[in-house]
Amino acid sequence: MKKAISILIFMALSASFIPIKAQDEFVLSEEEQAAFKERIASMLDNFHGYLSMIGSKRAENTIEVKKSIIKSTLRLFIGDGESYTDINGNLQKAPQMQVSLLRNGVESKNKYPIKTYLNNLMYINYKKVTIERAETIRLSNLYKVGDHYEAVATFYQIFRGERGDGYVYSDKTEKRIKIYVYVEENEGVRYTVARFGDIDVVQTLPD
């Protein structure tokens, strides 16, 4: 099981970047932008797979395994899920995850740093948890912002939690996630990298 999870994580992270030739200005062709849209969709699918494993109560998903998955999940986010310094030298806060809850038809929202959200999910008070993406991802065009590209992806997420007493909570939430595409360099090799930013709730509906 651990080997299968490790392979899944490696494939997801490998799909988030591609090597590029040295150049003075970072410019993506139309073909490269199309390829990144496919990569981003794949990253989001893997992200939802990780969420289900982190929230899972299955015996093989031990706390040790979940912590390993959390570390790899954070690498999908800009700054590896921590506060980071942008190109202008300004300190930016860690990517935020907005969550919502429906009570008697009334929606409430809260925001947490992505690392806090993932750690809370690990101990969520349900016997069984399922988190999955529903329907097609809507991804905006990549647009140039300074030395990098940005995009916004919109998707529906279905959450279902079951308690031992038979209580079931489920909802369908429309979410919007910021995407960053930029260049990193390691040992003289330049890579075009895609990373997630803040995730916000657009609306929450009963499932």
C-alpha positions, 0 to 999 in steps of 0.5 A, spaced: 500 500 500 505 504 501 509 503 495 502 504 491 501 511 494 509 513 493 508 511 486 502 516 485 505 521 489 511 521 484 507 521 478 503 527 480 509 531 482 512 529 476 506 532 472 507 539 475 513 541 471 517 540 465 524 542 463 525 548 458 531 551 455 535 557 458 532 564 455 531 571 457 524 571 458 519 566 460 514 565 455 509 559 454 507 558 447 499 556 445 501 549 445 505 549 452 499 553 455 494 547 452 499 542 455 499 545 462 491 546 462 491 538 462 497 538 467 493 542 472 487 538 471 491 532 473 494 535 479 487 537 481 484 530 480 490 527 484 489 533 490 482 530 491 485 523 491 490 525 497 484 529 501 480 522 501 486 518 503 488 523 509 481 523 511 480 516 510 479 511 516 481 505 513 486 501 517 492 501 512 492 509 512 495 510 518 497 517 521 504 515 519 502 514 512 497 520 512 503 525 514 507 523 508 501 524 504 500 531 507 508 533 506 507 531 498 500 534 498 503 541 500 508 540 495 503 542 490 502 549 493 506 555 492 511 556 497 510 548 499 504 550 503 508 555 507 509 563 507 513 565 501 517 571 498 515 573 491 519 576 486 519 583 489 521 580 495 515 581 499 513 576 504 506 572 502 502 568 507 501 561 506 496 559 501 489 558 504 483 553 504 476 556 505 471 551 507 464 551 508 458 548 512 451 547 511 446 548 517 439 548 516 440 551 509 445 556 511 452 556 509 458 558 513 465 559 511 472 559 514 479 560 512 485 556 514 492 555 512 492 549 507 497 546 512 492 547 518 486 544 513 490 538 511 492 536 519 485 538 521 482 533 516 487 527 518 483 527 525 476 529 522 470 526 526 467 521 521 467 514 521 468 514 513 470 520 509 469 521 501 472 527 498 471 527 490 471 532 484 465 532 480 464 535 473 468 538 468 474 543 471 473 550 468 480 553 467 481 560 465 486 562 460 493 563 462 495 570 463 502 573 464 503 577 470 510 579 470 515 574 470 510 568 471 503 566 468 496 565 472 490 562 471 483 560 475 480 553 475 473 552 478 470 545 480 465 542 484 467 538 490 463 533 493 464 531 501 461 526 504 462 524 512 458 518 515 458 517 523 458 511 527 451 512 529 448 513 522 448 520 521 451 522 514 453 529 512 454 531 505 454 537 500 456 539 493 461 545 493 463 550 488 470 552 489 475 556 485 483 555 486 488 560 483 494 557 479 501 559 478 506 557 473 513 559 473 520 557 472 524 554 477 532 552 477 535 546 480 543 545 478 543 549 472 536 546 469 530 550 468 523 548 469 516 550 468 512 549 474 505 549 476 503 550 483 496 551 487 494 558 490 488 560 495 482 555 494 475 559 495 468 557 496 463 560 491 457 556 493 455 550 497 449 546 495 446 540 498 448 533 495 
